């Protein structure tokens, strides 16, 4: 079985968010996919099988299967459209979150993702202890988004991973207005066995939706200020859909030779 290592949301190798993409003829067991995801130890390993007019896509962290992942979807589209169907510029993935369409335009990959709403919740002392700084606002949907007053605070946060586990949300995000971008953010995922996601596409559904409303603009240019770093173009299409775009780079191709149990 071939496995492709792709850096998503970047044009530079060894930056952005790495994902492993396994393109297969048939499905291995869930245990096998979980074991391989742990072996890779990336924030996400994607498994892809040709199905009907598109591909079935599943995502696994080192700890669990997840219902939606942006960067591994982009990495999967990059792999399919460059390695398997390079005469096409569009691919449809059948996923737990419904059908996701990715379109390639001038080397950039745009995926339409479903938007979930979020509500403002009270800022708590636990949030301040977990991040080492007090947010000015907190929003909760699938993920937690804590808004801070300046970019430097977001960049300098060293969170307490144990306390993050006590906060609500699948992922705990911090964000602020950016100096060169519309917003700067970071994403922490200890509940998914990921201390920090280098560039989280799905988290930006909530992050970009918030800044779109605050700034009064449909297009949000976002930067994820992890050690690796990466940029995303986020466009609110309507109240139920958002398009997130980015580039990707192939890092390597490996052959999985071990028997999958």
SVG drawing of the C-alpha trace seen along z (x, -y; Angstrom):
<svg xmlns="http://www.w3.org/2000/svg" viewBox="-27 -45 38 54">
<polyline fill="none" stroke="black" stroke-width="0.4" points="0.0,0.0 1.3,-3.4 1.4,-6.2 1.9,-9.9 3.3,-12.5 1.9,-15.9 2.4,-19.2 -0.9,-21.2 -1.5,-25.0 1.9,-25.8 4.1,-26.2 7.3,-25.4 8.4,-21.8 8.6,-21.1 6.1,-23.8 2.3,-23.9 0.5,-20.8 1.8,-17.3 -0.7,-14.5 -0.2,-10.9 -2.6,-9.9 -3.1,-6.2 -4.9,-5.4 -6.2,-1.8 -8.3,0.6 -10.2,1.9 -10.6,1.0 -8.4,2.5 -9.8,3.0 -10.4,-0.1 -7.8,1.4 -5.3,1.4 -6.0,-2.2 -5.7,-3.2 -2.4,-1.4 -1.0,-3.1 -2.1,-6.5 -0.3,-5.9 2.8,-4.8 2.8,-7.9 2.1,-10.1 0.9,-13.0 -2.1,-15.0 -4.0,-13.1 -3.6,-10.1 -6.2,-10.0 -7.5,-6.8 -9.0,-7.0 -10.8,-4.3 -12.4,-4.9 -16.2,-4.9 -18.9,-5.7 -18.2,-9.1 -15.6,-10.0 -13.7,-8.6 -14.6,-7.6 -12.4,-9.5 -11.7,-8.8 -9.4,-10.6 -7.6,-9.2 -5.5,-11.0 -3.1,-9.0 -5.9,-8.7 -9.2,-8.4 -11.2,-8.7 -12.5,-12.2 -15.6,-13.4 -13.9,-16.3 -10.4,-17.4 -9.5,-20.2 -5.8,-19.8 -5.9,-16.1 -8.8,-16.6 -6.6,-19.1 -3.7,-16.7 -6.0,-13.9 -7.2,-16.1 -3.6,-17.0 -2.7,-13.3 -5.7,-12.1 -5.5,-15.0 -1.7,-14.7 -1.0,-11.0 -4.2,-9.3 -6.4,-11.7 -4.1,-14.4 -6.4,-15.2 -9.0,-16.5 -9.2,-19.5 -12.1,-18.5 -12.7,-15.6 -15.6,-14.7 -15.0,-12.9 -17.7,-11.0 -17.2,-11.5 -18.8,-11.3 -19.6,-15.0 -21.2,-14.5 -19.8,-15.0 -16.8,-17.4 -15.8,-18.9 -12.3,-20.1 -11.4,-22.2 -7.9,-23.0 -7.5,-26.5 -4.0,-27.6 -2.3,-25.2 -4.5,-26.2 -7.0,-23.7 -10.4,-25.0 -12.6,-22.9 -16.2,-23.6 -16.8,-22.7 -20.0,-22.7 -20.3,-25.5 -21.5,-24.8 -22.7,-27.8 -21.1,-28.9 -22.4,-30.9 -20.6,-33.2 -20.0,-31.8 -18.5,-33.4 -14.8,-33.7 -13.7,-31.6 -10.8,-31.5 -10.0,-28.0 -9.5,-29.5 -7.1,-32.0 -5.1,-29.4 -5.0,-27.0 -3.6,-29.6 -1.7,-31.8 -3.6,-34.9 -7.2,-36.0 -9.2,-36.0 -11.5,-38.9 -14.2,-36.7 -15.0,-33.0 -17.1,-31.2 -18.2,-27.5 -19.4,-25.3 -17.7,-22.0 -14.5,-23.7 -13.7,-26.4 -12.4,-29.7 -10.8,-32.1 -10.2,-35.7 -7.3,-37.7 -6.5,-41.4 -3.2,-41.1 -1.3,-38.8 1.8,-38.6 -0.2,-37.0 -1.5,-34.3 2.0,-33.6 3.6,-33.4 1.0,-31.2 2.4,-28.0 -0.8,-26.2 -1.2,-23.8 -2.2,-20.6 -3.8,-19.1 -6.0,-22.1 -7.0,-22.3 -8.6,-18.9 -10.9,-20.5 -12.1,-23.1 -15.1,-22.6 -14.8,-21.9 -13.1,-19.2 -10.2,-21.6 -9.2,-24.7 -8.2,-27.6 -6.8,-31.0 -7.0,-33.9 -6.4,-37.6 -6.4,-40.2 -3.3,-39.9 -0.7,-42.5 -0.1,-41.1 -3.1,-38.8 -6.8,-39.3 -6.3,-37.0 -3.6,-34.9 -4.5,-31.7 -3.3,-28.5 -5.1,-25.2 -4.5,-22.8 -6.0,-19.3 -5.0,-17.3 -8.4,-15.6 -7.4,-14.2 -3.9,-13.2 -2.4,-16.2 -0.7,-18.8 -0.8,-21.5 -2.1,-21.2 0.3,-23.0 -2.5,-24.3 -6.1,-23.3 -8.5,-23.8 -11.6,-22.6 -11.0,-25.0 -10.9,-27.9 -14.6,-27.3 -15.4,-28.9 -12.4,-31.2 -12.9,-32.7 -16.7,-33.0 -16.1,-35.0 -13.6,-37.4 -15.8,-37.7 -18.6,-39.1 -16.3,-41.3 -14.4,-42.7 -17.5,-42.8 -15.8,-40.9 -16.5,-37.6 -12.8,-36.7 -10.5,-36.1 -6.8,-35.7 -5.6,-33.7 -2.3,-32.6 -1.7,-29.7 1.2,-30.7 2.5,-27.3 6.2,-26.5 5.7,-25.2 3.2,-27.9 0.8,-28.0 -1.8,-30.3 -5.4,-29.7 -7.8,-31.6 -11.3,-31.4 -14.5,-32.6 -17.9,-32.6 -20.2,-31.3 -23.4,-31.4 -24.6,-30.7 -24.0,-27.0 -20.9,-26.7 -17.3,-28.0 -14.6,-27.6 -11.1,-27.2 -8.2,-27.3 -4.5,-26.5 -1.5,-25.0 0.3,-21.7 3.7,-20.1 4.5,-16.4 7.3,-15.4 7.6,-11.7 6.0,-8.5 6.5,-5.3 5.4,-1.7 3.7,-0.1 5.2,3.4 4.0,4.7 0.9,6.8 -2.0,4.8 -3.8,6.9"/>
</svg>
